[in-house]
Amino acid sequence: MAQVKQFVSQHPNLAAWIALALGMVIMLLIAVRHVGLLPGQILALVVVTTLLAGLCVWIIGLE
């Protein structure tokens, strides 16, 4: 647990990106369970969602 705290204190933006991306990807996967997308489409959505989370953290970090 100490290593996690140290990582978060040393890399706050990266830690925020990881946390936000995980939450967003989990919600995405729950939302598309019964939609019938192909695996490649789901992978593309996961990649774009992860990049979107990084963009959100970057925009918030500008302030």
mmCIF file of the N, C-alpha and C atoms, coordinates in Angstrom:
data_MODEL
# 
_entry.id   MODEL 
# 
loop_
_atom_site.group_PDB 
_atom_site.id 
_atom_site.type_symbol 
_atom_site.label_atom_id 
_atom_site.label_alt_id 
_atom_site.label_comp_id 
_atom_site.label_asym_id 
_atom_site.label_entity_id 
_atom_site.label_seq_id 
_atom_site.pdbx_PDB_ins_code 
_atom_site.Cartn_x 
_atom_site.Cartn_y 
_atom_site.Cartn_z 
_atom_site.occupancy 
_atom_site.B_iso_or_equiv 
_atom_site.pdbx_formal_charge 
_atom_site.auth_seq_id 
_atom_site.auth_comp_id 
_atom_site.auth_asym_id 
_atom_site.auth_atom_id 
_atom_site.pdbx_PDB_model_num 
ATOM 1   N N  . MET A 1 1  ? 0.818   -1.186 0.000   1.00 0.00 ? 1  MET A N  1 
ATOM 2   C CA . MET A 1 1  ? 0.000   0.000  0.000   1.00 0.00 ? 1  MET A CA 1 
ATOM 3   C C  . MET A 1 1  ? 0.869   1.260  0.000   1.00 0.00 ? 1  MET A C  1 
ATOM 4   N N  . ALA A 1 2  ? 2.008   1.172  0.642   1.00 0.00 ? 2  ALA A N  1 
ATOM 5   C CA . ALA A 1 2  ? 2.911   2.318  0.674   1.00 0.00 ? 2  ALA A CA 1 
ATOM 6   C C  . ALA A 1 2  ? 3.449   2.628  -0.718  1.00 0.00 ? 2  ALA A C  1 
ATOM 7   N N  . GLN A 1 3  ? 3.662   1.583  -1.518  1.00 0.00 ? 3  GLN A N  1 
ATOM 8   C CA . GLN A 1 3  ? 4.151   1.797  -2.876  1.00 0.00 ? 3  GLN A CA 1 
ATOM 9   C C  . GLN A 1 3  ? 3.105   2.510  -3.729  1.00 0.00 ? 3  GLN A C  1 
ATOM 10  N N  . VAL A 1 4  ? 1.838   2.183  -3.506  1.00 0.00 ? 4  VAL A N  1 
ATOM 11  C CA . VAL A 1 4  ? 0.767   2.840  -4.253  1.00 0.00 ? 4  VAL A CA 1 
ATOM 12  C C  . VAL A 1 4  ? 0.705   4.314  -3.883  1.00 0.00 ? 4  VAL A C  1 
ATOM 13  N N  . LYS A 1 5  ? 0.784   4.624  -2.592  1.00 0.00 ? 5  LYS A N  1 
ATOM 14  C CA . LYS A 1 5  ? 0.764   6.015  -2.147  1.00 0.00 ? 5  LYS A CA 1 
ATOM 15  C C  . LYS A 1 5  ? 1.955   6.783  -2.705  1.00 0.00 ? 5  LYS A C  1 
ATOM 16  N N  . GLN A 1 6  ? 3.108   6.152  -2.728  1.00 0.00 ? 6  GLN A N  1 
ATOM 17  C CA . GLN A 1 6  ? 4.303   6.796  -3.260  1.00 0.00 ? 6  GLN A CA 1 
ATOM 18  C C  . GLN A 1 6  ? 4.142   7.060  -4.758  1.00 0.00 ? 6  GLN A C  1 
ATOM 19  N N  . PHE A 1 7  ? 3.599   6.088  -5.495  1.00 0.00 ? 7  PHE A N  1 
ATOM 20  C CA . PHE A 1 7  ? 3.387   6.262  -6.927  1.00 0.00 ? 7  PHE A CA 1 
ATOM 21  C C  . PHE A 1 7  ? 2.409   7.397  -7.199  1.00 0.00 ? 7  PHE A C  1 
ATOM 22  N N  . VAL A 1 8  ? 1.311   7.448  -6.434  1.00 0.00 ? 8  VAL A N  1 
ATOM 23  C CA . VAL A 1 8  ? 0.308   8.495  -6.623  1.00 0.00 ? 8  VAL A CA 1 
ATOM 24  C C  . VAL A 1 8  ? 0.892   9.869  -6.309  1.00 0.00 ? 8  VAL A C  1 
ATOM 25  N N  . SER A 1 9  ? 1.706   9.951  -5.277  1.00 0.00 ? 9  SER A N  1 
ATOM 26  C CA . SER A 1 9  ? 2.293   11.251 -4.931  1.00 0.00 ? 9  SER A CA 1 
ATOM 27  C C  . SER A 1 9  ? 3.352   11.688 -5.939  1.00 0.00 ? 9  SER A C  1 
ATOM 28  N N  . GLN A 1 10 ? 4.046   10.738 -6.556  1.00 0.00 ? 10 GLN A N  1 
ATOM 29  C CA . GLN A 1 10 ? 5.077   11.075 -7.539  1.00 0.00 ? 10 GLN A CA 1 
ATOM 30  C C  . GLN A 1 10 ? 4.486   11.340 -8.925  1.00 0.00 ? 10 GLN A C  1 
ATOM 31  N N  . HIS A 1 11 ? 3.399   10.651 -9.269  1.00 0.00 ? 11 HIS A N  1 
ATOM 32  C CA . HIS A 1 11 ? 2.798   10.749 -10.605 1.00 0.00 ? 11 HIS A CA 1 
ATOM 33  C C  . HIS A 1 11 ? 1.281   10.952 -10.483 1.00 0.00 ? 11 HIS A C  1 
ATOM 34  N N  . PRO A 1 12 ? 0.833   12.113 -10.021 1.00 0.00 ? 12 PRO A N  1 
ATOM 35  C CA . PRO A 1 12 ? -0.605  12.290 -9.789  1.00 0.00 ? 12 PRO A CA 1 
ATOM 36  C C  . PRO A 1 12 ? -1.442  12.246 -11.068 1.00 0.00 ? 12 PRO A C  1 
ATOM 37  N N  . ASN A 1 13 ? -0.937  12.805 -12.163 1.00 0.00 ? 13 ASN A N  1 
ATOM 38  C CA . ASN A 1 13 ? -1.714  12.793 -13.408 1.00 0.00 ? 13 ASN A CA 1 
ATOM 39  C C  . ASN A 1 13 ? -1.832  11.382 -13.983 1.00 0.00 ? 13 ASN A C  1 
ATOM 40  N N  . LEU A 1 14 ? -0.749  10.642 -13.943 1.00 0.00 ? 14 LEU A N  1 
ATOM 41  C CA . LEU A 1 14 ? -0.791  9.270  -14.453 1.00 0.00 ? 14 LEU A CA 1 
ATOM 42  C C  . LEU A 1 14 ? -1.706  8.403  -13.597 1.00 0.00 ? 14 LEU A C  1 
ATOM 43  N N  . ALA A 1 15 ? -1.657  8.587  -12.288 1.00 0.00 ? 15 ALA A N  1 
ATOM 44  C CA . ALA A 1 15 ? -2.537  7.825  -11.397 1.00 0.00 ? 15 ALA A CA 1 
ATOM 45  C C  . ALA A 1 15 ? -3.998  8.181  -11.641 1.00 0.00 ? 15 ALA A C  1 
ATOM 46  N N  . ALA A 1 16 ? -4.273  9.460  -11.870 1.00 0.00 ? 16 ALA A N  1 
ATOM 47  C CA . ALA A 1 16 ? -5.641  9.878  -12.166 1.00 0.00 ? 16 ALA A CA 1 
ATOM 48  C C  . ALA A 1 16 ? -6.100  9.302  -13.502 1.00 0.00 ? 16 ALA A C  1 
ATOM 49  N N  . TRP A 1 17 ? -5.211  9.267  -14.472 1.00 0.00 ? 17 TRP A N  1 
ATOM 50  C CA . TRP A 1 17 ? -5.543  8.702  -15.777 1.00 0.00 ? 17 TRP A CA 1 
ATOM 51  C C  . TRP A 1 17 ? -5.889  7.217  -15.640 1.00 0.00 ? 17 TRP A C  1 
ATOM 52  N N  . ILE A 1 18 ? -5.093  6.491  -14.903 1.00 0.00 ? 18 ILE A N  1 
ATOM 53  C CA . ILE A 1 18 ? -5.337  5.058  -14.717 1.00 0.00 ? 18 ILE A CA 1 
ATOM 54  C C  . ILE A 1 18 ? -6.666  4.824  -14.012 1.00 0.00 ? 18 ILE A C  1 
ATOM 55  N N  . ALA A 1 19 ? -6.911  5.579  -12.948 1.00 0.00 ? 19 ALA A N  1 
ATOM 56  C CA . ALA A 1 19 ? -8.149  5.395  -12.185 1.00 0.00 ? 19 ALA A CA 1 
ATOM 57  C C  . ALA A 1 19 ? -9.371  5.756  -13.023 1.00 0.00 ? 19 ALA A C  1 
ATOM 58  N N  . LEU A 1 20 ? -9.308  6.882  -13.724 1.00 0.00 ? 20 LEU A N  1 
ATOM 59  C CA . LEU A 1 20 ? -10.442 7.303  -14.541 1.00 0.00 ? 20 LEU A CA 1 
ATOM 60  C C  . LEU A 1 20 ? -10.663 6.343  -15.698 1.00 0.00 ? 20 LEU A C  1 
ATOM 61  N N  . ALA A 1 21 ? -9.594  5.905  -16.329 1.00 0.00 ? 21 ALA A N  1 
ATOM 62  C CA . ALA A 1 21 ? -9.718  4.971  -17.456 1.00 0.00 ? 21 ALA A CA 1 
ATOM 63  C C  . ALA A 1 21 ? -10.315 3.647  -17.000 1.00 0.00 ? 21 ALA A C  1 
ATOM 64  N N  . LEU A 1 22 ? -9.893  3.154  -15.850 1.00 0.00 ? 22 LEU A N  1 
ATOM 65  C CA . LEU A 1 22 ? -10.462 1.899  -15.349 1.00 0.00 ? 22 LEU A CA 1 
ATOM 66  C C  . LEU A 1 22 ? -11.962 2.026  -15.104 1.00 0.00 ? 22 LEU A C  1 
ATOM 67  N N  . GLY A 1 23 ? -12.357 3.108  -14.457 1.00 0.00 ? 23 GLY A N  1 
ATOM 68  C CA . GLY A 1 23 ? -13.777 3.320  -14.200 1.00 0.00 ? 23 GLY A CA 1 
ATOM 69  C C  . GLY A 1 23 ? -14.582 3.447  -15.478 1.00 0.00 ? 23 GLY A C  1 
ATOM 70  N N  . MET A 1 24 ? -14.054 4.202  -16.431 1.00 0.00 ? 24 MET A N  1 
ATOM 71  C CA . MET A 1 24 ? -14.775 4.398  -17.689 1.00 0.00 ? 24 MET A CA 1 
ATOM 72  C C  . MET A 1 24 ? -14.858 3.108  -18.506 1.00 0.00 ? 24 MET A C  1 
ATOM 73  N N  . VAL A 1 25 ? -13.797 2.324  -18.528 1.00 0.00 ? 25 VAL A N  1 
ATOM 74  C CA . VAL A 1 25 ? -13.796 1.076  -19.289 1.00 0.00 ? 25 VAL A CA 1 
ATOM 75  C C  . VAL A 1 25 ? -14.743 0.057  -18.647 1.00 0.00 ? 25 VAL A C  1 
ATOM 76  N N  . ILE A 1 26 ? -14.779 0.009  -17.338 1.00 0.00 ? 26 ILE A N  1 
ATOM 77  C CA . ILE A 1 26 ? -15.714 -0.902 -16.661 1.00 0.00 ? 26 ILE A CA 1 
ATOM 78  C C  . ILE A 1 26 ? -17.147 -0.533 -17.011 1.00 0.00 ? 26 ILE A C  1 
ATOM 79  N N  . MET A 1 27 ? -17.469 0.774  -16.948 1.00 0.00 ? 27 MET A N  1 
ATOM 80  C CA . MET A 1 27 ? -18.825 1.195  -17.305 1.00 0.00 ? 27 MET A CA 1 
ATOM 81  C C  . MET A 1 27 ? -19.121 0.905  -18.772 1.00 0.00 ? 27 MET A C  1 
ATOM 82  N N  . LEU A 1 28 ? -18.137 1.088  -19.640 1.00 0.00 ? 28 LEU A N  1 
ATOM 83  C CA . LEU A 1 28 ? -18.316 0.800  -21.065 1.00 0.00 ? 28 LEU A CA 1 
ATOM 84  C C  . LEU A 1 28 ? -18.617 -0.673 -21.292 1.00 0.00 ? 28 LEU A C  1 
ATOM 85  N N  . LEU A 1 29 ? -17.832 -1.534 -20.648 1.00 0.00 ? 29 LEU A N  1 
ATOM 86  C CA . LEU A 1 29 ? -18.029 -2.973 -20.844 1.00 0.00 ? 29 LEU A CA 1 
ATOM 87  C C  . LEU A 1 29 ? -19.383 -3.438 -20.304 1.00 0.00 ? 29 LEU A C  1 
ATOM 88  N N  . ILE A 1 30 ? -19.842 -2.837 -19.229 1.00 0.00 ? 30 ILE A N  1 
ATOM 89  C CA . ILE A 1 30 ? -21.168 -3.158 -18.715 1.00 0.00 ? 30 ILE A CA 1 
ATOM 90  C C  . ILE A 1 30 ? -22.245 -2.698 -19.696 1.00 0.00 ? 30 ILE A C  1 
ATOM 91  N N  . ALA A 1 31 ? -22.045 -1.527 -20.280 1.00 0.00 ? 31 ALA A N  1 
ATOM 92  C CA . ALA A 1 31 ? -23.044 -0.958 -21.184 1.00 0.00 ? 31 ALA A CA 1 
ATOM 93  C C  . ALA A 1 31 ? -23.153 -1.720 -22.502 1.00 0.00 ? 31 ALA A C  1 
ATOM 94  N N  . VAL A 1 32 ? -22.065 -2.316 -22.985 1.00 0.00 ? 32 VAL A N  1 
ATOM 95  C CA . VAL A 1 32 ? -22.098 -2.978 -24.289 1.00 0.00 ? 32 VAL A CA 1 
ATOM 96  C C  . VAL A 1 32 ? -22.214 -4.495 -24.192 1.00 0.00 ? 32 VAL A C  1 
ATOM 97  N N  . ARG A 1 33 ? -22.559 -4.999 -23.025 1.00 0.00 ? 33 ARG A N  1 
ATOM 98  C CA . ARG A 1 33 ? -22.642 -6.455 -22.856 1.00 0.00 ? 33 ARG A CA 1 
ATOM 99  C C  . ARG A 1 33 ? -23.581 -7.111 -23.857 1.00 0.00 ? 33 ARG A C  1 
ATOM 100 N N  . HIS A 1 34 ? -24.771 -6.572 -24.025 1.00 0.00 ? 34 HIS A N  1 
ATOM 101 C CA . HIS A 1 34 ? -25.801 -7.234 -24.828 1.00 0.00 ? 34 HIS A CA 1 
ATOM 102 C C  . HIS A 1 34 ? -26.054 -6.512 -26.148 1.00 0.00 ? 34 HIS A C  1 
ATOM 103 N N  . VAL A 1 35 ? -25.096 -5.723 -26.599 1.00 0.00 ? 35 VAL A N  1 
ATOM 104 C CA . VAL A 1 35 ? -25.275 -4.968 -27.838 1.00 0.00 ? 35 VAL A CA 1 
ATOM 105 C C  . VAL A 1 35 ? -24.910 -5.815 -29.049 1.00 0.00 ? 35 VAL A C  1 
ATOM 106 N N  . GLY A 1 36 ? -24.001 -6.728 -28.893 1.00 0.00 ? 36 GLY A N  1 
ATOM 107 C CA . GLY A 1 36 ? -23.620 -7.609 -29.992 1.00 0.00 ? 36 GLY A CA 1 
ATOM 108 C C  . GLY A 1 36 ? -22.485 -7.057 -30.837 1.00 0.00 ? 36 GLY A C  1 
ATOM 109 N N  . LEU A 1 37 ? -21.587 -6.300 -30.232 1.00 0.00 ? 37 LEU A N  1 
ATOM 110 C CA . LEU A 1 37 ? -20.439 -5.789 -30.966 1.00 0.00 ? 37 LEU A CA 1 
ATOM 111 C C  . LEU A 1 37 ? -19.395 -6.882 -31.149 1.00 0.00 ? 37 LEU A C  1 
ATOM 112 N N  . LEU A 1 38 ? -18.624 -6.740 -32.198 1.00 0.00 ? 38 LEU A N  1 
ATOM 113 C CA . LEU A 1 38 ? -17.520 -7.668 -32.444 1.00 0.00 ? 38 LEU A CA 1 
ATOM 114 C C  . LEU A 1 38 ? -16.365 -7.351 -31.499 1.00 0.00 ? 38 LEU A C  1 
ATOM 115 N N  . PRO A 1 39 ? -15.498 -8.326 -31.223 1.00 0.00 ? 39 PRO A N  1 
ATOM 116 C CA . PRO A 1 39 ? -14.368 -8.081 -30.318 1.00 0.00 ? 39 PRO A CA 1 
ATOM 117 C C  . PRO A 1 39 ? -13.477 -6.914 -30.760 1.00 0.00 ? 39 PRO A C  1 
ATOM 118 N N  . GLY A 1 40 ? -13.260 -6.774 -32.052 1.00 0.00 ? 40 GLY A N  1 
ATOM 119 C CA . GLY A 1 40 ? -12.452 -5.666 -32.545 1.00 0.00 ? 40 GLY A CA 1 
ATOM 120 C C  . GLY A 1 40 ? -13.101 -4.316 -32.276 1.00 0.00 ? 40 GLY A C  1 
ATOM 121 N N  . GLN A 1 41 ? -14.424 -4.276 -32.378 1.00 0.00 ? 41 GLN A N  1 
ATOM 122 C CA . GLN A 1 41 ? -15.143 -3.039 -32.093 1.00 0.00 ? 41 GLN A CA 1 
ATOM 123 C C  . GLN A 1 41 ? -15.061 -2.692 -30.608 1.00 0.00 ? 41 GLN A C  1 
ATOM 124 N N  . ILE A 1 42 ? -15.183 -3.696 -29.773 1.00 0.00 ? 42 ILE A N  1 
ATOM 125 C CA . ILE A 1 42 ? -15.081 -3.454 -28.330 1.00 0.00 ? 42 ILE A CA 1 
ATOM 126 C C  . ILE A 1 42 ? -13.670 -2.988 -27.980 1.00 0.00 ? 42 ILE A C  1 
ATOM 127 N N  . LEU A 1 43 ? -12.660 -3.597 -28.577 1.00 0.00 ? 43 LEU A N  1 
ATOM 128 C CA . LEU A 1 43 ? -11.276 -3.189 -28.337 1.00 0.00 ? 43 LEU A CA 1 
ATOM 129 C C  . LEU A 1 43 ? -11.059 -1.738 -28.768 1.00 0.00 ? 43 LEU A C  1 
ATOM 130 N N  . ALA A 1 44 ? -11.610 -1.367 -29.914 1.00 0.00 ? 44 ALA A N  1 
ATOM 131 C CA . ALA A 1 44 ? -11.478 0.013  -30.381 1.00 0.00 ? 44 ALA A CA 1 
ATOM 132 C C  . ALA A 1 44 ? -12.150 0.975  -29.407 1.00 0.00 ? 44 ALA A C  1 
ATOM 133 N N  . LEU A 1 45 ? -13.313 0.607  -28.892 1.00 0.00 ? 45 LEU A N  1 
ATOM 134 C CA . LEU A 1 45 ? -13.997 1.455  -27.917 1.00 0.00 ? 45 LEU A CA 1 
ATOM 135 C C  . LEU A 1 45 ? -13.195 1.583  -26.626 1.00 0.00 ? 45 LEU A C  1 
ATOM 136 N N  . VAL A 1 46 ? -12.559 0.498  -26.194 1.00 0.00 ? 46 VAL A N  1 
ATOM 137 C CA . VAL A 1 46 ? -11.742 0.536  -24.981 1.00 0.00 ? 46 VAL A CA 1 
ATOM 138 C C  . VAL A 1 46 ? -10.539 1.455  -25.182 1.00 0.00 ? 46 VAL A C  1 
ATOM 139 N N  . VAL A 1 47 ? -9.896  1.378  -26.337 1.00 0.00 ? 47 VAL A N  1 
ATOM 140 C CA . VAL A 1 47 ? -8.734  2.232  -26.622 1.00 0.00 ? 47 VAL A CA 1 
ATOM 141 C C  . VAL A 1 47 ? -9.152  3.700  -26.658 1.00 0.00 ? 47 VAL A C  1 
ATOM 142 N N  . VAL A 1 48 ? -10.249 3.995  -27.354 1.00 0.00 ? 48 VAL A N  1 
ATOM 143 C CA . VAL A 1 48 ? -10.703 5.379  -27.446 1.00 0.00 ? 48 VAL A CA 1 
ATOM 144 C C  . VAL A 1 48 ? -11.138 5.898  -26.077 1.00 0.00 ? 48 VAL A C  1 
ATOM 145 N N  . THR A 1 49 ? -11.777 5.059  -25.279 1.00 0.00 ? 49 THR A N  1 
ATOM 146 C CA . THR A 1 49 ? -12.194 5.470  -23.940 1.00 0.00 ? 49 THR A CA 1 
ATOM 147 C C  . THR A 1 49 ? -10.984 5.772  -23.064 1.00 0.00 ? 49 THR A C  1 
ATOM 148 N N  . THR A 1 50 ? -9.941  4.965  -23.177 1.00 0.00 ? 50 THR A N  1 
ATOM 149 C CA . THR A 1 50 ? -8.723  5.195  -22.407 1.00 0.00 ? 50 THR A CA 1 
ATOM 150 C C  . THR A 1 50 ? -8.054  6.506  -22.826 1.00 0.00 ? 50 THR A C  1 
ATOM 151 N N  . LEU A 1 51 ? -8.017  6.764  -24.115 1.00 0.00 ? 51 LEU A N  1 
ATOM 152 C CA . LEU A 1 51 ? -7.454  8.028  -24.595 1.00 0.00 ? 51 LEU A CA 1 
ATOM 153 C C  . LEU A 1 51 ? -8.303  9.214  -24.147 1.00 0.00 ? 51 LEU A C  1 
ATOM 154 N N  . LEU A 1 52 ? -9.614  9.056  -24.148 1.00 0.00 ? 52 LEU A N  1 
ATOM 155 C CA . LEU A 1 52 ? -10.498 10.117 -23.678 1.00 0.00 ? 52 LEU A CA 1 
ATOM 156 C C  . LEU A 1 52 ? -10.263 10.416 -22.199 1.00 0.00 ? 52 LEU A C  1 
ATOM 157 N N  . ALA A 1 53 ? -10.051 9.380  -21.410 1.00 0.00 ? 53 ALA A N  1 
ATOM 158 C CA . ALA A 1 53 ? -9.753  9.590  -19.988 1.00 0.00 ? 53 ALA A CA 1 
ATOM 159 C C  . ALA A 1 53 ? -8.455  10.368 -19.823 1.00 0.00 ? 53 ALA A C  1 
ATOM 160 N N  . GLY A 1 54 ? -7.454  10.052 -20.621 1.00 0.00 ? 54 GLY A N  1 
ATOM 161 C CA . GLY A 1 54 ? -6.194  10.795 -20.577 1.00 0.00 ? 54 GLY A CA 1 
ATOM 162 C C  . GLY A 1 54 ? -6.378  12.247 -20.975 1.00 0.00 ? 54 GLY A C  1 
ATOM 163 N N  . LEU A 1 55 ? -7.197  12.494 -21.988 1.00 0.00 ? 55 LEU A N  1 
ATOM 164 C CA . LEU A 1 55 ? -7.477  13.855 -22.407 1.00 0.00 ? 55 LEU A CA 1 
ATOM 165 C C  . LEU A 1 55 ? -8.191  14.634 -21.311 1.00 0.00 ? 55 LEU A C  1 
ATOM 166 N N  . CYS A 1 56 ? -9.137  13.993 -20.631 1.00 0.00 ? 56 CYS A N  1 
ATOM 167 C CA . CYS A 1 56 ? -9.844  14.645 -19.522 1.00 0.00 ? 56 CYS A CA 1 
ATOM 168 C C  . CYS A 1 56 ? -8.887  15.020 -18.400 1.00 0.00 ? 56 CYS A C  1 
ATOM 169 N N  . VAL A 1 57 ? -8.005  14.118 -18.042 1.00 0.00 ? 57 VAL A N  1 
ATOM 170 C CA . VAL A 1 57 ? -7.033  14.402 -16.977 1.00 0.00 ? 57 VAL A CA 1 
ATOM 171 C C  . VAL A 1 57 ? -6.089  15.515 -17.411 1.00 0.00 ? 57 VAL A C  1 
ATOM 172 N N  . TRP A 1 58 ? -5.680  15.513 -18.667 1.00 0.00 ? 58 TRP A N  1 
ATOM 173 C CA . TRP A 1 58 ? -4.786  16.543 -19.166 1.00 0.00 ? 58 TRP A CA 1 
ATOM 174 C C  . TRP A 1 58 ? -5.467  17.919 -19.118 1.00 0.00 ? 58 TRP A C  1 
ATOM 175 N N  . ILE A 1 59 ? -6.741  17.997 -19.547 1.00 0.00 ? 59 ILE A N  1 
ATOM 176 C CA . ILE A 1 59 ? -7.472  19.262 -19.521 1.00 0.00 ? 59 ILE A CA 1 
ATOM 177 C C  . ILE A 1 59 ? -7.645  19.762 -18.102 1.00 0.00 ? 59 ILE A C  1 
ATOM 178 N N  . ILE A 1 60 ? -8.006  18.872 -17.187 1.00 0.00 ? 60 ILE A N  1 
ATOM 179 C CA . ILE A 1 60 ? -8.168  19.276 -15.789 1.00 0.00 ? 60 ILE A CA 1 
ATOM 180 C C  . ILE A 1 60 ? -6.834  19.715 -15.207 1.00 0.00 ? 60 ILE A C  1 
ATOM 181 N N  . GLY A 1 61 ? -5.749  19.075 -15.603 1.00 0.00 ? 61 GLY A N  1 
ATOM 182 C CA . GLY A 1 61 ? -4.426  19.416 -15.092 1.00 0.00 ? 61 GLY A CA 1 
ATOM 183 C C  . GLY A 1 61 ? -3.888  20.749 -15.589 1.00 0.00 ? 61 GLY A C  1 
ATOM 184 N N  . LEU A 1 62 ? -4.516  21.319 -16.611 1.00 0.00 ? 62 LEU A N  1 
ATOM 185 C CA . LEU A 1 62 ? -4.071  22.613 -17.129 1.00 0.00 ? 62 LEU A CA 1 
ATOM 186 C C  . LEU A 1 62 ? -4.344  23.750 -16.145 1.00 0.00 ? 62 LEU A C  1 
ATOM 187 N N  . GLU A 1 63 ? -5.318  23.564 -15.284 1.00 0.00 ? 63 GLU A N  1 
ATOM 188 C CA . GLU A 1 63 ? -5.689  24.648 -14.362 1.00 0.00 ? 63 GLU A CA 1 
ATOM 189 C C  . GLU A 1 63 ? -4.739  24.792 -13.214 1.00 0.00 ? 63 GLU A C  1 
# 
